[in-house]
Amino acid sequence: MIDVRDLGFRHSLAAPWLFSGLSFSLQQGKTLALLGRNGNGKTTLLKCLAGLLAPGAGSVRCSGAIGYVPQSFTPAFGYSVFDVVLMGRARHVGLFSKPTAIDRQQARGALDLIGLGSLSQRSVTTLSGGERQLVLIARALASEANILLLDEPASALDFHNQALMLSTLRRLTLQRGLTIVMTTHEPTHALEIADRVVLLHGSGSGEEGPVETMCTERKLSDLYGISMKRLDYCASKGPSAHIVANYSSIAGL
């Protein structure tokens, strides 16, 4: 579904590379997490995959319809939640045509899948940041995209809704065969649902591999410049793990 070869990006010819020589493939129904410190190129890489930014080197091939969900969403008008999700059907509606009953059915189904059916007539201006993020994901699903590119989808959500979001994304890959690429500041989220991980170290360097290989204590400690610990435990769904940071390891604390 996604094939990246020797990808590189910099903001200008005089600027240093954010990342370079980055190569990886992601198959249908798999999830890739992008990890790295602020400014190391996570959102930039996501936009290169979406075709919103032209890379400075290498190539990106995506075989499928892409749904891009940005990190933040500030509506210009007080559209209803349903109308925003219905906008995701734009590629299926002909020029000068109106949404059909099928388009409306797809929009309602996407809202129900995300758990926002009861808010369909609410104005998006009255929603919390986390609820708006969920609306954007529902809009991408309504478009019938088979590749979802998500920029920190859980950043504005509380713990309950983070768990709901992750379980929903996992279900979409298993039941619908969606391919997902997401940025996150939480390595635990990568351990929860990702199959593969890209670590962006800055200064042009990056590496990619299976989640268990990339999300080790040593690699994450090097990535974030702080001591990271992995806590393994047994949850109701089976063995799981949580990554925690030792903030006292920062120099000066």
N, C-alpha and C positions, 0 to 999 in steps of 0.2 A: 504493500500500500504506500509506504514512504521509503524513498531511497535517497540518501544524502552522500555525496562524494566530494571529499577534499574541500569542504565548505569553509569559507572565510568571510569575515565582515569587518570593515572599519569605516568610520564616519567620513573620512577624507583620505586622500593619498598621503597626506602628511601625518595622519593620526596613526597611533599604534593599532594593531589588530585586537579586536575584542576576543575573537576566536579564529583559528585557522587550521587547515588540514583535518577538519572534523568529518568523519565518515561513519555512517550507521544505516541499518535497515530496520524497519518495523513492519511486521506482518499484520494482516487483518485480525481484528479481535484482540490485539495486544495493547498494552499501555506503557508509555514512556514518560518518565518524570525528569524534568530539568532542574538541577540543583546548583546553587552557587550564591556567593555574596552579592549584595546590591551593586549594580554597575558592571557585573561580569558578563552580561549579555543574554540572560535568560529570555526576557521579552523580545529582544532583538532577534534571537534565533527563532522564536515562535513566529514572529512576523515574516521572517525569511521563508519559513515553511508555508505560511499562508499566502505568500506572494505579495505581501504588502511592502516589503523591502527587497531591493535587488542585492544579492550577495556580491562581495568584491572578488570572490574566487570560488571555484567549484560549482556544483550543480545540486538542485533539489528536484526530485520527481515524486509527485503525489498522484496515485491512480485512484481517484474517487472525488466525490463532492465534499468540499471543506466547509465546516461551520466554525467560525472564529468567535471566541467569547473573550472580550477584553476584561481587564482587571476592574475597571470602574465604568459606571454608566450613569450619566446625568441627563434625564430626558428634557427636551426643549419644550414639550407640550404635555398636557395632562392626559395622555392616551390611557385607555384602560389596559389592564394586564392582558386581556384577551386580544386586543388590537395589536399590541406589541408582538405577541407571539404569532399572530396571524401574518405579520409582516415577513416572517420567515418563509412564507409560501410564495414570495415575490417571483422566484425563479420558475414557479409552476404556473403562474398566472400570465396570460397573454397580454400584449400591449393593448391598452384601452379596454381591458376586460376587468371583471369583478371577481373576487374570490367565490368559488363554488361551494356547494355543500360539502364536497370532499375536502376542500381546503380548510373549512371550518371544523370538520371532524378531526383532521390531523392536528389542528391547533389545540382543540379540546383534549385530545389524547395526550399530547405533549405536556400540557399543564397537569393532567391527572397523573402522568408518570412521575413528574417532579414533586407532586403533592401540593400544587397550588390551585387546584380546581376551584376551591372555595373563594379564592381571591380574584377570580377572572374579571369581575366588574369593578374592582378597585382601581383607582388612578395610580399609575406607577409613581407619581410624585409623593404619594402617601406611604410608600413602602420603605422599609429599612434597606441599608446597603446590601445586606445579605440576601434579602428577598429579591431585590433587583437583579442580583447575580443569578439567582435561580431562574428568573424570568428570561434572562438572556440565554441560558442553557436550554430552556424550553423552546425558545425561538429557533435555536440551532437545530434542535431535534425535529421541530415542525418542518424545517426545510428539507428533511430526509437526507441530511448529510451523513456520510458513512465514515468521515474523519472529523473528530472534534479536537480543536486546538484551544486549550483553556489556560488563561493567564491568572494564576493564583485563585482558582475557583472557590477555595475555602477561606480566603483571607478575612472576609467580613462576617463570618459565621461563628455562632457560639458552638460549644462542644457538641451539643445535641445535633445541631444542623450540620456540623462538620461530618459527624458519623453518618447522618442521612445522605449527605452529598457523596461521600466515598462509597457507601453501599449502593447508591443509585448508579454511579459510574461503573462500579464493578458489575452490576446487573446488566448494564447496557453492553458491556463487552461480551458477557457470557451469553445473553439471550438474543442480542441483535447483531453481534459480531462487529460492533463499532471499534474503530481504531482511535486511541486517545493519546494526545500529547499534552502534558500539563506542567506548568511551572509551579513550584511551591518552595516555601521557606521551612517546611516541616519534613525532615527526612522520614519521620514515622509514617507520613502519608504515602511516601514512596514505598516503604515496606508493606503497607497495607494493600495497595492495589497495583503497583507498577510491576511490569515484567522486566523492563530494562531502565537504565538510568544514565543520563549524561551529567557529568560533573564539569562545570565551567569554572576554571581556576583564575581567569583573568590573564592579562598579558599575552593573549593569543593561545593559551593552552586549554585543552579540554580532553576528556576521555569518556568512553562509553562502554557499557557492559551490562551483564545480568545484575539485577538489583542486589542479590546477596553478595556479589563481588564488589560492587561500588559502595554499598552502604555499610562498610566496616567502620569500626571505631577509628582506626588509623587514617583511612581516607577522608572521613568526615571531619576529623580533627584538623587535618592538613587543609581541607577546603575552607573551613570557617575560622581557622586560627584560634581555636578554643578547644579544650579537652571535651570530647564527646564520649558518652557511655551508652552501651546497648543493654537494655534490661529485657530479658526473655521471661515470658510467663505463659500460663495456660489459660486461655479464655474459653468461653462456651463453644466457639467455632473451631477451637483447636489451638495449637501452639501459635504464639504471636510475639511481637517484640515492640519495644518503645525506645526511642532515642532521646536522651536528655543531655543537656549541656552543663558543664561544671563552670559556672560564671566566675568563681573565685580563681580560676586558672588564668584569667586575663591579667596581664601585667599591670600592677598598681592596685589591684584589689586585695 
